[in-house]
Amino acid sequence: MRQHSDDYPALKLRVEVPKRDYRLGEPVRFVMRLINNSDEEVRLAFPTSQIFDFLIESTDGRISYSWSSDKMFLQVITERELGPEEAIIQEFDWKPPTAGKYRLKGFTVNFRIDGEAIHLEAEPVIFKVYR
């Protein structure tokens, strides 16, 4: 199974966080984009209605939050077609419970293209939360 965007160059997963410093109580808002970088249409098949997921870790590696852990998703195969340079975009927000330095790890759920299993991970983003 291919795991990083570099392993499957037709697709790129990005996490876009507009700033790196937040005040405690302020939501951390960000966007995840799965972009078709190829010149051809790509058909993706996801096993449920979920496409993206993310983890928030403290910088020592302890998981502070797992987005999908308290969610339910439709148990239906979800097919999406992406033309050249098209993207699947989803906005998220997370309210940090304490001040500290955090690492955001965004990724896709496992999906298939022409029967090949793929799981993409974006570059982690580090941000700080101040009191």
HELIX and SHEET records of a PDB file:
HELIX    1   1 SER A    5  ASP A    7  5                                   3    
HELIX    2   2 TRP A   67  ASP A   70  5                                   4    
SHEET    1   A 3 ARG A   2  HIS A   4  0                                        
SHEET    2   A 3 GLU A 116  GLU A 121  1                                        
SHEET    3   A 3 PHE A 111  ILE A 113 -1                                        
SHEET    1   B 3 LEU A  11  GLU A  16  0                                        
SHEET    2   B 3 VAL A  28  ASN A  36 -1                                        
SHEET    3   B 3 ALA A  87  TRP A  94 -1                                        
SHEET    1   C 5 ASP A  21  ARG A  23  0                                        
SHEET    2   C 5 VAL A 125  TYR A 130  1                                        
SHEET    3   C 5 GLY A 100  THR A 108 -1                                        
SHEET    4   C 5 PHE A  52  SER A  58 -1                                        
SHEET    5   C 5 ILE A  63  SER A  66 -1                                        
SHEET    1   D 2 VAL A  42  PHE A  46  0                                        
SHEET    2   D 2 THR A  78  LEU A  82 -1                                        
END                                                                             
